[in-house]
Amino acid sequence: MSAPAASGDDGLLESLLSVLGRLDIEPNKLVGITTDGESGSMSFLWRLMSDHLGRGLLTFWCCAHRSDLAVEQIIRNVLELKVWKVNVISVATYFRTSKTDSKNCLTYMPVCKEVSSFAQHFCELINAVLFNRDACIQIWKSFAETGSKSEKAEATGFLRTWKGDTLQSWLTSVLGDIF
């Protein structure tokens, strides 16, 4: 895919029409368009396409992106959910920044979902944390027993948060289904 020859409005429209062409979609057959709702660009792209076609289109703000914003608002306003989110993200951060990376999960589980990179959507991170939870607990147990003083402290904190039927585990399971 090459960059559009034009820039600005014309370049954006050229890019969109190019993608539609590669997908064998005739622009004049479009009845609607859905975008991610990025500030300003949503109505801008809708207007560009409508102007190009010479008629209106049904326009929608992507439901997944819209619900992500609603969930973020809920999490910002409920203290328990703020703490829960920090704890979920801390698992990915731990494996991304510590000596132990997600490959060590394979020692404890034959299949392991990647948790070392930021998830495009929080749901993917929740699923990875839940899927890898048992392996993570085994790794943290190992560090709590044989690690350096700081590794033991960090591992013990993770075990308190994630081992057994903790509020963190319960919230992650339930909210993973909701979000």
Number of C-alpha atoms within 10 A of each C-alpha: 7 6 9 15 9 12 12 9 11 13 14 17 17 17 18 16 17 16 12 14 12 9 9 9 13 10 14 11 8 14 12 13 16 14 16 14 15 10 8 8 12 18 16 13 19 19 16 16 23 19 12 13 14 10 11 14 16 11 17 15 15 14 13 12 15 12 12 15 12 12 14 14 11 13 16 14 10 11 11 13 18 14 13 20 19 10 17 21 17 13 20 22 16 18 20 16 10 10 10 14 16 21 16 15 23 13 13 16 15 8 13 19 17 20 25 18 11 14 15 8 12 18 17 16 23 24 17 20 24 18 17 21 18 17 22 25 20 17 18 25 18 14 20 21 13 11 15 11 12 11 18 18 15 16 23 19 14 20 19 11 17 23 19 13 9 13 13 21 19 13 15 23 15 11 14 16 11 9 13
